[in-house]
Amino acid sequence: MIKQFTFNHFEVNTYVIFDEQTKLCAIVDPACEASFEDSQLMQFVEVEDLTPVMVLLTHAHVDHIAGLRQVCEHYHLPVTMHAEGRHLLKQAALYGDLMGFAVDDMSDLEVNEIEDGEILHLSPLTFHLSPQIECRYVPGHCPGSMCYVVVVDKAVITGDALFHFSIGRTDLPGGDYPTLIEKLKTRVLTLPDDYRVLPGHGIPSQIGKEKKYNSFLI
């Protein structure tokens, strides 16, 4: 199952991927900016009796990591991300000042690095029963941008790489338009048409619809 929240003044979508049987979960892009948003996320985890085992980042832009330190420290977890995004994580406080986010220094957070094609399991001990999370590296919006394919839910969490009939901006540092288009076509649109697209902002979509109607990708 995947639960969506929308947090902070940039309206970032935070996702909780959870297994109803084992009650283990992964938190993707903890973007909580205010204390009541922290409470909303943590209350859901508590009420559903979930145990977080991973904190995943699609990418380390400051709006997507506004609540990262609080979540990592509360659940005693490292942040799991692609190595190419670590410099953005280290510069979080600086970018926060520029973009109106009062975020903590993130440079000392423990990081678990993942690579393109890596398969994550909520439970290594029962991996044959646990939902698979496939990591697909989709740079172009920024370095370190990862999409997460949740096979059992027929969904892909795309961060700011792919939106409903749109794509992520490429004019920020490290952005590259041709790279983003190529990676979306080869690493995301190759998924089955019925897979849901769960973006970092805005409403969900579907792979088949993006292939047919997204003017950037036709």
Backbone as ProteinMPNN parsed JSONL, in Angstrom:
{"seq_chain_A": "MIKQFTFNHFEVNTYVIFDEQTKLCAIVDPACEASFEDSQLMQFVEVEDLTPVMVLLTHAHVDHIAGLRQVCEHYHLPVTMHAEGRHLLKQAALYGDLMGFAVDDMSDLEVNEIEDGEILHLSPLTFHLSPQIECRYVPGHCPGSMCYVVVVDKAVITGDALFHFSIGRTDLPGGDYPTLIEKLKTRVLTLPDDYRVLPGHGIPSQIGKEKKYNSFLI", "coords_chain_A": {"N_chain_A": [[0.843, -1.195, 0.0], [0.353, 2.329, -0.562], [0.543, 5.402, 0.929], [-0.285, 8.793, 0.593], [0.872, 12.036, 1.462], [0.67, 15.626, 1.577], [2.91, 18.186, 1.945], [4.306, 21.223, 3.3], [5.023, 24.638, 2.074], [5.611, 24.434, -0.578], [4.112, 22.396, -1.431], [4.771, 19.56, -1.472], [4.692, 16.131, -2.279], [4.715, 13.585, -0.011], [5.401, 10.184, 0.565], [4.301, 7.107, 2.023], [5.292, 3.904, 1.905], [3.953, 0.831, 2.584], [3.681, -2.415, 4.121], [0.981, -4.365, 4.635], [0.907, -6.78, 5.976], [3.412, -7.359, 7.334], [3.723, -4.933, 8.542], [5.787, -3.18, 8.121], [7.486, -0.273, 6.869], [8.414, 2.247, 4.42], [9.477, 5.579, 4.266], [9.093, 8.128, 2.001], [10.671, 10.958, 0.807], [10.437, 12.921, 3.168], [8.839, 15.709, 3.764], [7.986, 17.465, 5.666], [7.376, 20.604, 6.975], [6.371, 22.114, 9.089], [5.594, 21.707, 12.606], [3.08, 20.529, 13.027], [2.793, 19.099, 10.718], [4.83, 17.206, 10.919], [3.681, 15.796, 13.045], [1.352, 14.828, 11.85], [2.33, 12.979, 9.967], [3.762, 11.185, 11.638], [1.756, 10.355, 13.35], [0.101, 8.899, 11.645], [1.799, 6.719, 11.097], [1.92, 5.643, 13.675], [-0.8, 5.083, 14.32], [-1.451, 3.197, 12.377], [0.169, 1.239, 13.221], [2.771, 0.89, 12.234], [6.196, 0.13, 11.378], [8.842, 2.014, 10.588], [11.446, 1.322, 8.315], [13.069, 2.322, 6.403], [14.186, 5.434, 5.038], [13.643, 7.11, 2.257], [14.945, 9.07, -0.444], [13.797, 10.786, -3.285], [15.163, 12.836, -4.443], [17.442, 15.43, -3.385], [16.593, 18.108, -3.171], [15.717, 21.046, -1.367], [13.005, 21.432, -0.665], [11.987, 18.883, -0.607], [13.185, 17.668, 1.509], [12.603, 18.864, 3.873], [11.692, 17.89, 6.334], [13.494, 15.933, 6.951], [15.642, 15.478, 8.832], [14.246, 15.357, 11.289], [12.634, 13.062, 10.923], [14.545, 11.023, 10.415], [15.998, 11.058, 12.821], [13.974, 10.566, 14.702], [13.125, 7.973, 14.104], [15.49, 6.642, 14.106], [17.08, 6.11, 11.781], [19.127, 5.858, 8.815], [19.472, 8.055, 5.936], [18.399, 7.037, 2.781], [19.678, 7.146, -0.405], [20.745, 8.226, -3.719], [24.204, 8.465, -4.514], [25.026, 10.708, -5.975], [23.493, 12.813, -5.147], [24.394, 13.751, -2.734], [25.831, 16.117, -2.311], [23.899, 18.102, -2.502], [22.424, 17.542, -0.252], [24.243, 18.219, 1.742], [24.287, 20.921, 1.404], [21.88, 21.841, 2.277], [20.947, 23.658, 4.279], [21.876, 26.117, 3.318], [20.526, 26.332, 0.818], [17.996, 26.311, 1.851], [17.809, 28.799, 3.154], [17.801, 30.423, 0.9], [15.43, 29.739, -0.319], [13.364, 30.015, 1.44], [12.984, 28.108, 3.463], [13.23, 26.929, 6.691], [15.426, 24.919, 7.431], [17.279, 22.297, 9.037], [20.846, 21.78, 9.425], [22.093, 19.28, 7.352], [24.359, 17.88, 6.893], [25.633, 16.039, 8.507], [24.117, 13.758, 8.609], [23.617, 10.238, 8.574], [24.214, 8.313, 5.691], [22.859, 6.009, 3.449], [23.889, 4.7, 0.566], [22.478, 4.125, -2.651], [22.093, 2.442, -5.839], [21.435, 2.628, -9.408], [19.017, 0.352, -10.516], [19.059, -1.206, -8.264], [17.433, -3.359, -5.928], [15.218, -2.954, -3.334], [14.011, -4.2, -0.216], [11.373, -4.204, 2.09], [11.492, -5.973, 4.188], [14.253, -7.787, 4.778], [14.395, -10.36, 5.758], [12.103, -11.658, 5.067], [11.975, -11.466, 2.283], [10.784, -12.584, 0.044], [8.133, -12.235, 0.46], [7.842, -9.608, 0.986], [7.113, -6.276, -0.198], [8.668, -5.27, -3.216], [10.962, -2.682, -3.974], [12.057, -1.056, -6.606], [14.906, 0.646, -7.665], [15.395, 3.28, -9.821], [17.56, 5.2, -11.63], [17.168, 8.469, -12.547], [18.379, 11.034, -13.684], [18.669, 14.567, -14.541], [16.649, 16.399, -13.874], [17.92, 16.989, -11.5], [21.157, 16.14, -10.104], [21.426, 12.846, -8.748], [18.781, 12.066, -8.782], [16.183, 9.873, -8.201], [13.842, 7.347, -9.144], [11.233, 5.353, -7.813], [10.061, 2.177, -8.153], [7.261, 0.442, -7.281], [6.385, -2.623, -7.319], [4.284, -4.364, -6.497], [2.189, -2.632, -6.076], [1.824, -1.591, -8.541], [3.01, 0.916, -9.31], [4.919, 3.941, -9.68], [7.059, 6.066, -8.038], [7.955, 9.224, -8.754], [9.243, 11.562, -7.977], [10.559, 14.729, -8.779], [10.969, 14.283, -11.431], [9.041, 13.408, -13.295], [5.822, 14.612, -13.962], [2.194, 14.966, -13.892], [1.369, 15.04, -17.111], [3.603, 16.613, -17.59], [7.057, 17.59, -16.976], [9.988, 17.62, -14.847], [11.644, 20.701, -13.955], [14.622, 21.923, -15.577], [16.422, 23.89, -15.271], [17.805, 24.453, -12.993], [20.826, 24.234, -10.914], [22.861, 21.616, -12.087], [20.889, 20.514, -13.628], [19.644, 19.028, -16.692], [18.245, 19.037, -19.72], [18.143, 17.287, -22.146], [19.15, 14.905, -21.004], [17.236, 14.304, -19.019], [14.909, 13.841, -20.58], [15.742, 11.628, -22.108], [16.242, 9.711, -20.101], [13.722, 9.489, -18.884], [12.271, 8.352, -20.98], [13.567, 5.901, -21.319], [13.798, 4.717, -18.798], [11.502, 5.077, -17.323], [9.05, 5.354, -18.854], [9.054, 2.87, -19.973], [7.805, 1.173, -18.303], [4.817, -0.817, -17.584], [1.687, 0.208, -19.105], [-0.416, 0.499, -17.287], [0.633, 1.257, -14.871], [0.642, 3.389, -12.067], [1.605, 6.812, -11.858], [3.223, 8.508, -9.422], [3.831, 11.569, -8.494], [6.231, 14.106, -7.347], [5.008, 16.511, -6.848], [1.681, 17.746, -7.137], [-1.025, 16.057, -8.937], [-1.675, 12.477, -9.298], [-0.822, 10.295, -12.091], [-0.745, 8.188, -14.996], [1.225, 5.695, -16.576], [0.562, 4.956, -19.259], [-1.044, 7.118, -20.05], [0.781, 9.22, -19.891], [2.587, 8.538, -21.893], [0.969, 8.911, -24.076], [-0.117, 11.513, -23.943], [1.651, 13.394, -22.825], [3.293, 16.127, -23.807], [5.997, 16.657, -23.789], [7.204, 14.241, -24.074], [6.31, 12.813, -26.213]], "CA_chain_A": [[0.0, 0.0, 0.0], [1.076, 3.602, -0.583], [-0.209, 6.532, 1.47], [0.259, 10.085, 0.174], [0.651, 13.278, 2.203], [1.204, 16.815, 0.907], [3.482, 19.011, 3.005], [5.05, 22.487, 3.183], [4.45, 25.654, 1.188], [5.849, 24.027, -1.965], [3.153, 21.315, -1.666], [5.51, 18.35, -1.853], [4.053, 14.859, -1.942], [5.46, 12.598, 0.761], [4.732, 8.886, 0.457], [4.641, 6.005, 2.922], [5.086, 2.581, 1.31], [3.888, -0.074, 3.723], [3.219, -3.785, 3.949], [-0.097, -4.577, 5.605], [1.137, -8.003, 6.746], [4.54, -7.218, 8.262], [3.618, -3.605, 9.149], [7.016, -2.425, 7.887], [7.227, 0.793, 5.899], [9.451, 3.183, 3.974], [9.0, 6.953, 4.124], [9.746, 8.718, 0.825], [10.684, 12.426, 0.772], [9.771, 13.542, 4.317], [8.883, 17.131, 3.435], [7.286, 18.205, 6.725], [8.0, 21.889, 7.287], [5.843, 22.583, 10.371], [5.463, 20.651, 13.61], [1.828, 19.794, 12.853], [3.005, 18.161, 9.619], [5.547, 16.09, 11.542], [2.719, 15.036, 13.84], [0.435, 14.144, 10.94], [3.036, 11.821, 9.422], [4.091, 10.223, 12.691], [0.511, 9.801, 13.876], [-0.316, 7.85, 10.713], [2.655, 5.561, 11.359], [1.54, 5.076, 14.957], [-2.16, 4.543, 14.264], [-1.42, 2.002, 11.533], [1.088, 0.306, 13.889], [3.846, 0.636, 11.281], [7.587, 0.287, 11.801], [9.683, 2.49, 9.487], [12.746, 0.667, 8.167], [13.838, 3.081, 5.415], [13.814, 6.793, 4.655], [14.128, 7.225, 0.888], [14.838, 10.35, -1.136], [13.845, 10.83, -4.744], [16.281, 13.747, -4.671], [17.728, 16.182, -2.159], [16.197, 19.521, -3.161], [15.362, 21.375, 0.01], [11.573, 21.28, -0.386], [11.694, 17.466, -0.407], [13.885, 17.16, 2.698], [12.368, 19.809, 4.971], [11.519, 17.168, 7.588], [14.351, 14.751, 6.912], [16.355, 15.243, 10.088], [13.295, 14.942, 12.325], [12.208, 11.686, 10.684], [15.683, 10.121, 10.609], [16.338, 10.992, 14.238], [12.869, 9.976, 15.462], [13.067, 6.531, 13.864], [16.862, 6.121, 14.188], [17.354, 5.537, 10.472], [19.892, 6.682, 7.873], [18.746, 8.442, 4.732], [18.773, 6.204, 1.646], [19.65, 8.021, -1.568], [21.83, 8.054, -4.682], [25.411, 9.19, -4.098], [25.189, 11.969, -6.695], [22.726, 13.871, -4.5], [24.907, 14.051, -1.389], [26.263, 17.518, -2.186], [22.694, 18.888, -2.232], [22.08, 17.299, 1.152], [25.178, 18.98, 2.56], [24.024, 22.351, 1.215], [20.454, 22.042, 2.535], [20.692, 24.873, 5.057], [22.11, 27.245, 2.42], [19.404, 26.42, -0.117], [16.822, 26.65, 2.64], [17.816, 30.252, 3.321], [17.483, 31.058, -0.378], [14.093, 29.375, -0.792], [12.361, 30.239, 2.468], [12.8, 26.944, 4.318], [14.076, 26.896, 7.887], [15.826, 23.517, 7.586], [18.49, 22.042, 9.803], [22.019, 21.288, 8.718], [21.921, 17.85, 7.07], [25.638, 17.339, 6.446], [26.112, 14.956, 9.374], [23.213, 12.614, 8.595], [24.139, 8.984, 8.03], [23.671, 8.081, 4.354], [22.945, 4.696, 2.821], [23.884, 4.971, -0.868], [21.894, 3.11, -3.526], [22.457, 2.587, -7.238], [20.44, 2.307, -10.419], [18.726, -1.062, -10.661], [19.053, -1.9, -6.981], [16.129, -3.774, -5.425], [15.097, -2.838, -1.893], [12.918, -4.95, 0.39], [11.044, -3.71, 3.419], [11.957, -6.975, 5.145], [15.248, -8.692, 4.194], [14.203, -11.718, 6.251], [10.96, -12.24, 4.343], [12.012, -10.697, 1.034], [9.901, -13.178, -0.954], [6.787, -11.766, 0.764], [7.888, -8.163, 1.177], [7.051, -5.495, -1.44], [9.923, -4.858, -3.831], [11.096, -1.297, -4.402], [13.147, -1.008, -7.581], [15.498, 1.978, -7.791], [15.769, 3.651, -11.189], [18.24, 6.499, -11.623], [16.614, 9.324, -13.606], [18.889, 12.401, -13.543], [18.212, 15.55, -15.526], [16.109, 17.462, -13.015], [19.084, 17.301, -10.672], [21.952, 14.936, -9.83], [20.947, 12.0, -7.67], [17.325, 11.897, -8.852], [15.809, 8.473, -8.238], [12.442, 6.954, -9.167], [11.053, 4.099, -7.077], [9.001, 1.347, -8.705], [6.671, -0.458, -6.292], [5.778, -3.579, -8.243], [3.029, -4.926, -5.987], [1.166, -1.596, -6.194], [1.834, -1.109, -9.924], [3.191, 2.365, -9.167], [6.272, 4.484, -9.673], [7.195, 7.37, -7.385], [8.866, 9.864, -9.71], [9.865, 12.795, -7.499], [10.346, 15.865, -9.684], [11.361, 13.928, -12.795], [7.855, 13.317, -14.144], [4.557, 15.055, -13.391], [1.018, 14.766, -14.732], [1.49, 15.717, -18.404], [4.71, 17.566, -17.56], [8.325, 17.048, -16.497], [10.681, 18.499, -13.925], [12.443, 21.785, -14.524], [16.022, 21.546, -15.782], [17.227, 25.118, -15.271], [18.513, 24.582, -11.726], [22.166, 23.653, -11.0], [22.908, 20.175, -12.309], [19.81, 20.084, -14.504], [20.019, 18.82, -18.091], [17.005, 18.658, -20.409], [18.242, 16.051, -22.954], [19.328, 13.743, -20.123], [15.954, 13.993, -18.396], [14.015, 13.247, -21.582], [16.244, 10.292, -22.464], [16.061, 8.802, -18.969], [12.292, 9.227, -18.718], [11.814, 7.449, -22.035], [14.193, 4.582, -21.228], [13.777, 4.16, -17.444], [10.181, 5.229, -16.698], [7.968, 5.044, -19.787], [9.129, 1.454, -20.335], [6.925, 0.436, -17.392], [3.502, -1.095, -18.186], [0.805, 1.362, -19.232], [-1.351, 0.646, -16.167], [1.326, 1.69, -13.65], [0.367, 4.751, -11.621], [2.709, 7.743, -11.673], [3.04, 9.268, -8.186], [4.859, 12.601, -8.631], [6.652, 14.856, -6.165], [4.046, 17.606, -6.68], [0.514, 17.639, -7.993], [-1.896, 14.884, -8.94], [-1.11, 11.288, -9.934], [-1.13, 10.042, -13.494], [-0.579, 6.794, -15.385], [2.257, 5.59, -17.609], [-0.056, 4.976, -20.589], [-1.497, 8.473, -20.346], [1.956, 10.065, -20.124], [3.119, 8.18, -23.213], [0.05, 9.368, -25.122], [-0.519, 12.914, -23.876], [2.686, 14.296, -22.329], [3.888, 16.715, -25.008], [7.459, 16.626, -23.674], [7.708, 12.877, -24.238], [5.769, 12.193, -27.424]], "C_chain_A": [[0.883, 1.253, 0.0], [0.133, 4.701, -0.107], [0.484, 7.832, 1.074], [-0.108, 11.183, 1.169], [1.174, 14.426, 1.338], [1.62, 17.811, 1.969], [4.184, 20.246, 2.458], [4.494, 23.417, 2.105], [4.793, 25.436, -0.281], [4.951, 22.847, -2.354], [3.833, 20.067, -2.242], [4.726, 17.118, -1.415], [5.052, 13.938, -1.234], [4.683, 11.289, 0.706], [5.22, 7.93, 1.537], [4.276, 4.704, 2.214], [5.044, 1.584, 2.459], [3.284, -1.421, 3.35], [2.194, -4.078, 5.035], [0.119, -5.821, 6.463], [2.25, -7.824, 7.778], [4.503, -5.911, 9.033], [4.93, -2.808, 9.054], [6.749, -1.384, 6.802], [8.495, 1.556, 5.546], [8.81, 4.546, 3.797], [9.798, 7.612, 3.001], [9.568, 10.231, 0.838], [9.924, 13.056, 1.942], [9.881, 15.063, 4.249], [8.217, 18.011, 4.481], [8.051, 19.475, 7.094], [7.605, 22.376, 8.68], [5.654, 21.404, 11.319], [4.168, 19.865, 13.451], [1.924, 18.818, 11.686], [3.809, 16.959, 10.095], [4.572, 15.186, 12.28], [1.774, 14.234, 12.958], [1.074, 12.877, 10.383], [3.256, 10.759, 10.491], [2.843, 9.602, 13.322], [-0.021, 8.701, 12.963], [0.483, 6.58, 10.954], [2.228, 4.86, 12.645], [0.171, 4.4, 14.901], [-2.211, 3.247, 13.449], [-0.483, 0.933, 12.088], [2.236, -0.098, 12.968], [5.213, 0.82, 11.938], [8.409, 0.759, 10.61], [11.039, 1.79, 9.479], [13.632, 1.37, 7.148], [13.283, 4.487, 5.276], [14.46, 7.033, 3.293], [13.983, 8.651, 0.369], [14.771, 10.128, -2.634], [14.968, 11.753, -5.18], [16.363, 14.67, -3.458], [17.472, 17.675, -2.279], [15.51, 19.837, -1.837], [13.875, 21.203, 0.316], [11.187, 19.827, -0.116], [12.334, 16.905, 0.865], [13.658, 18.049, 3.923], [12.235, 19.103, 6.321], [12.442, 15.979, 7.742], [15.03, 14.464, 8.248], [15.402, 14.739, 11.171], [12.902, 13.48, 12.154], [13.351, 10.701, 10.927], [16.022, 9.96, 12.09], [15.239, 10.306, 15.044], [12.845, 8.458, 15.323], [14.447, 5.869, 13.844], [17.262, 5.399, 12.895], [18.286, 6.442, 9.675], [18.985, 7.148, 6.745], [19.296, 7.611, 3.58], [18.585, 7.007, 0.373], [20.789, 7.664, -2.518], [23.007, 8.955, -4.299], [25.533, 10.563, -4.747], [24.418, 13.124, -6.05], [23.284, 14.326, -3.162], [25.317, 15.51, -1.233], [25.064, 18.436, -1.935], [22.265, 18.739, -0.78], [22.963, 18.137, 2.067], [24.922, 20.483, 2.489], [22.584, 22.723, 1.556], [20.171, 23.348, 3.256], [20.869, 26.121, 4.189], [20.945, 27.425, 1.454], [18.108, 26.766, 0.612], [16.694, 28.146, 2.847], [17.384, 30.963, 2.04], [16.021, 30.86, -0.774], [13.027, 29.444, 0.288], [12.032, 29.041, 3.322], [13.77, 27.015, 5.496], [14.452, 25.449, 8.168], [17.124, 23.421, 8.376], [19.647, 21.693, 8.887], [21.886, 19.773, 8.559], [23.248, 17.146, 6.82], [26.122, 16.16, 7.275], [25.182, 13.751, 9.402], [23.903, 11.383, 8.01], [23.437, 8.688, 6.71], [23.91, 6.639, 3.931], [22.809, 4.915, 1.318], [23.308, 3.798, -1.653], [22.229, 3.445, -4.973], [21.297, 2.241, -8.155], [20.256, 0.797, -10.517], [18.686, -1.842, -9.365], [17.613, -2.199, -6.548], [16.152, -3.707, -3.903], [13.896, -3.65, -1.422], [12.639, -4.368, 1.766], [11.524, -4.677, 4.492], [12.954, -7.909, 4.478], [15.029, -10.142, 4.6], [13.053, -12.429, 5.552], [10.839, -11.569, 2.977], [11.072, -11.252, -0.026], [8.444, -12.764, -0.74], [6.713, -10.24, 0.786], [7.795, -7.427, -0.157], [8.44, -5.098, -1.935], [9.861, -3.391, -4.213], [12.31, -1.248, -5.32], [13.611, 0.428, -7.765], [15.911, 2.232, -9.24], [16.324, 5.074, -11.185], [17.782, 7.313, -12.827], [17.099, 10.753, -13.386], [18.348, 13.294, -14.65], [17.528, 16.707, -14.841], [17.208, 17.942, -12.073], [19.883, 16.021, -10.495], [21.356, 14.159, -8.658], [19.464, 11.715, -7.697], [16.966, 10.435, -9.102], [14.296, 8.315, -8.354], [12.33, 5.577, -8.522], [9.827, 3.363, -7.615], [8.538, 0.37, -7.628], [5.81, -1.453, -7.065], [4.407, -4.035, -7.77], [1.879, -3.925, -6.1], [1.031, -1.065, -7.617], [1.948, 0.418, -9.941], [4.664, 2.716, -9.26], [6.233, 5.873, -9.055], [8.299, 8.117, -8.116], [9.54, 11.124, -9.198], [9.541, 13.948, -8.428], [10.826, 15.573, -11.097], [10.164, 13.974, -13.741], [6.625, 13.732, -13.363], [3.406, 14.687, -14.333], [1.12, 15.649, -15.963], [2.587, 16.782, -18.416], [5.964, 16.849, -17.066], [8.952, 18.051, -15.532], [11.47, 19.59, -14.636], [13.903, 21.358, -14.602], [16.949, 22.763, -15.757], [17.932, 25.373, -13.94], [19.897, 23.942, -11.843], [22.139, 22.131, -11.112], [21.812, 19.644, -13.199], [20.279, 19.929, -15.945], [18.804, 18.254, -18.839], [17.148, 17.391, -21.25], [18.399, 14.798, -22.107], [18.013, 13.331, -19.493], [15.014, 13.308, -19.378], [14.447, 11.821, -21.911], [15.994, 9.297, -21.344], [14.588, 8.498, -18.72], [11.794, 8.216, -19.753], [12.35, 6.032, -21.847], [14.052, 3.937, -19.856], [12.415, 4.261, -16.761], [9.057, 4.819, -17.647], [8.009, 3.608, -20.297], [8.311, 0.576, -19.378], [5.586, 0.164, -18.068], [2.581, 0.119, -18.13], [-0.087, 1.578, -18.015], [-0.673, 1.039, -14.855], [0.961, 3.138, -13.333], [1.669, 5.542, -11.511], [2.39, 8.602, -10.449], [4.142, 10.318, -8.115], [5.175, 13.299, -7.311], [5.782, 16.06, -5.873], [2.846, 17.297, -7.561], [-0.16, 16.282, -7.951], [-1.219, 13.694, -9.612], [-1.513, 11.178, -11.4], [-0.953, 8.547, -13.751], [0.402, 6.737, -16.543], [1.647, 5.682, -19.009], [-0.508, 6.366, -21.002], [-0.315, 9.395, -20.64], [2.564, 9.788, -21.495], [2.265, 8.779, -24.335], [-0.143, 10.873, -25.145], [0.554, 13.887, -23.383], [3.49, 14.846, -23.511], [5.409, 16.716, -24.965], [8.024, 15.274, -24.105], [7.188, 12.157, -25.477], [6.803, 12.231, -28.556]], "O_chain_A": [[2.01, 1.235, 0.497], [-0.942, 4.902, -0.673], [1.702, 7.955, 1.205], [-1.238, 11.254, 1.653], [2.021, 14.219, 0.469], [0.808, 18.237, 2.791], [4.596, 20.288, 1.298], [3.616, 23.039, 1.329], [4.315, 26.175, -1.141], [5.025, 22.356, -3.481], [3.512, 19.6, -3.334], [4.17, 17.076, -0.317], [6.086, 13.569, -1.79], [3.455, 11.285, 0.788], [6.391, 7.94, 1.916], [3.103, 4.435, 1.954], [5.999, 1.496, 3.232], [2.499, -1.545, 2.41], [2.514, -4.04, 6.223], [-0.427, -5.911, 7.562], [2.053, -8.105, 8.96], [5.168, -5.777, 10.06], [5.148, -1.871, 9.823], [5.903, -1.581, 5.93], [9.496, 1.518, 6.262], [7.718, 4.655, 3.239], [11.028, 7.65, 3.044], [8.442, 10.728, 0.875], [8.874, 13.663, 1.733], [10.901, 15.635, 4.634], [7.915, 19.174, 4.214], [9.22, 19.423, 7.477], [8.417, 22.985, 9.375], [5.565, 20.254, 10.891], [4.146, 18.661, 13.707], [1.213, 17.814, 11.663], [3.513, 15.823, 9.723], [4.629, 13.963, 12.157], [1.433, 13.096, 13.279], [0.436, 11.825, 10.333], [2.972, 9.58, 10.277], [2.874, 8.457, 13.775], [-0.535, 7.689, 13.44], [-0.082, 5.487, 11.01], [2.18, 3.631, 12.701], [0.006, 3.278, 15.38], [-2.934, 2.314, 13.8], [-0.349, -0.145, 11.51], [2.63, -1.264, 12.92], [5.363, 1.559, 12.911], [8.653, -0.027, 9.695], [11.697, 1.681, 10.514], [14.816, 1.055, 7.035], [12.076, 4.709, 5.379], [15.682, 7.144, 3.191], [13.025, 9.351, 0.698], [15.572, 9.382, -3.198], [15.649, 11.486, -6.171], [15.467, 14.686, -2.614], [18.085, 18.451, -1.545], [14.813, 18.998, -1.267], [13.518, 20.862, 1.443], [10.173, 19.566, 0.532], [12.043, 15.773, 1.25], [14.42, 17.995, 4.889], [12.626, 19.66, 7.346], [12.198, 15.106, 8.575], [14.995, 13.335, 8.737], [15.726, 13.794, 11.89], [12.844, 12.737, 13.133], [13.158, 9.668, 11.567], [16.298, 8.854, 12.553], [15.532, 9.547, 15.967], [12.581, 7.741, 16.288], [14.557, 4.668, 13.593], [17.714, 4.254, 12.911], [18.247, 7.662, 9.835], [17.853, 6.68, 6.619], [20.51, 7.492, 3.417], [17.49, 7.492, 0.088], [21.686, 6.897, -2.168], [22.814, 10.071, -3.818], [26.079, 11.486, -4.143], [24.664, 14.286, -6.372], [22.703, 15.2, -2.519], [25.172, 16.084, -0.154], [25.192, 19.438, -1.232], [21.802, 19.694, -0.157], [22.487, 18.698, 3.054], [25.29, 21.228, 3.397], [22.112, 23.794, 1.173], [19.247, 24.072, 2.882], [20.099, 27.074, 4.309], [20.435, 28.533, 1.288], [17.232, 27.431, 0.059], [15.603, 28.704, 2.732], [16.689, 31.978, 2.088], [15.438, 31.693, -1.468], [11.905, 28.983, 0.081], [10.928, 28.946, 3.857], [14.98, 27.146, 5.311], [13.864, 24.816, 9.045], [17.947, 24.337, 8.378], [19.451, 21.355, 7.72], [21.598, 19.068, 9.526], [23.268, 15.942, 6.562], [26.934, 15.364, 6.804], [25.433, 12.806, 10.15], [24.68, 11.49, 7.061], [22.214, 8.796, 6.614], [25.021, 6.119, 4.042], [21.733, 5.275, 0.841], [23.601, 2.637, -1.369], [22.599, 4.574, -5.295], [20.308, 1.641, -7.734], [21.233, 0.052, -10.592], [18.319, -3.017, -9.36], [16.703, -1.401, -6.772], [17.0, -4.326, -3.26], [12.896, -3.773, -2.129], [13.566, -4.073, 2.52], [11.919, -4.257, 5.58], [12.548, -8.755, 3.68], [15.426, -11.055, 3.877], [13.035, -13.656, 5.459], [9.754, -11.158, 2.565], [10.607, -10.515, -0.895], [7.614, -12.916, -1.636], [5.639, -9.66, 0.624], [8.341, -7.9, -1.153], [9.28, -4.646, -1.157], [8.844, -2.91, -4.711], [13.448, -1.381, -4.87], [12.798, 1.324, -7.994], [16.693, 1.471, -9.809], [15.645, 6.022, -10.79], [17.975, 6.911, -13.975], [16.324, 11.603, -12.949], [17.665, 12.838, -15.567], [17.781, 17.866, -15.171], [17.398, 19.142, -11.877], [19.356, 14.929, -10.708], [20.847, 14.745, -7.702], [18.927, 11.174, -6.73], [17.393, 9.839, -10.091], [13.546, 9.067, -7.73], [13.221, 4.74, -8.667], [8.704, 3.862, -7.54], [9.326, -0.432, -7.126], [4.666, -1.167, -7.418], [3.465, -4.086, -8.561], [0.72, -4.325, -6.208], [0.211, -0.183, -7.872], [1.104, 1.115, -10.505], [5.537, 1.902, -8.961], [5.477, 6.742, -9.489], [9.454, 7.691, -8.099], [10.345, 11.712, -9.92], [8.389, 14.13, -8.823], [11.064, 16.494, -11.878], [10.255, 14.508, -14.846], [6.403, 13.271, -12.243], [3.623, 14.165, -15.427], [0.974, 16.868, -15.871], [2.503, 17.749, -19.174], [5.935, 15.653, -16.775], [8.497, 19.189, -15.42], [11.906, 19.419, -15.774], [14.368, 20.541, -13.807], [18.107, 22.684, -16.167], [18.588, 26.402, -13.776], [20.133, 23.177, -12.779], [21.478, 21.45, -10.329], [21.79, 18.452, -13.507], [21.205, 20.617, -16.375], [18.398, 17.116, -18.602], [16.336, 16.48, -21.089], [17.851, 13.747, -22.441], [17.699, 12.142, -19.435], [14.39, 12.301, -19.041], [13.617, 10.915, -21.983], [15.581, 8.166, -21.598], [14.241, 7.367, -18.379], [10.994, 7.334, -19.437], [11.664, 5.065, -22.176], [14.174, 2.716, -19.747], [12.185, 3.614, -15.739], [8.2, 4.017, -17.276], [7.086, 3.174, -20.986], [8.145, -0.62, -19.616], [5.244, 0.845, -19.035], [2.68, 0.949, -17.226], [-0.479, 2.709, -17.731], [-1.343, 1.144, -13.827], [0.97, 4.001, -14.212], [2.703, 5.003, -11.118], [1.403, 9.337, -10.442], [5.267, 10.007, -7.722], [4.49, 13.113, -6.305], [5.812, 16.584, -4.76], [2.981, 16.661, -8.607], [0.09, 15.468, -7.063], [-0.294, 13.872, -10.404], [-2.415, 11.868, -11.876], [-1.007, 7.741, -12.823], [0.414, 7.624, -17.397], [2.161, 6.41, -19.858], [-0.374, 6.75, -22.164], [-0.391, 10.247, -21.525], [3.005, 10.712, -22.178], [2.774, 9.112, -25.406], [-0.313, 11.464, -26.211], [0.378, 15.098, -23.513], [4.267, 14.123, -24.134], [6.05, 16.773, -26.015], [9.198, 15.178, -24.462], [7.582, 11.025, -25.756], [6.53, 11.755, -29.658]]}, "name": "protein", "num_of_chains": 1, "seq": "MIKQFTFNHFEVNTYVIFDEQTKLCAIVDPACEASFEDSQLMQFVEVEDLTPVMVLLTHAHVDHIAGLRQVCEHYHLPVTMHAEGRHLLKQAALYGDLMGFAVDDMSDLEVNEIEDGEILHLSPLTFHLSPQIECRYVPGHCPGSMCYVVVVDKAVITGDALFHFSIGRTDLPGGDYPTLIEKLKTRVLTLPDDYRVLPGHGIPSQIGKEKKYNSFLI"}
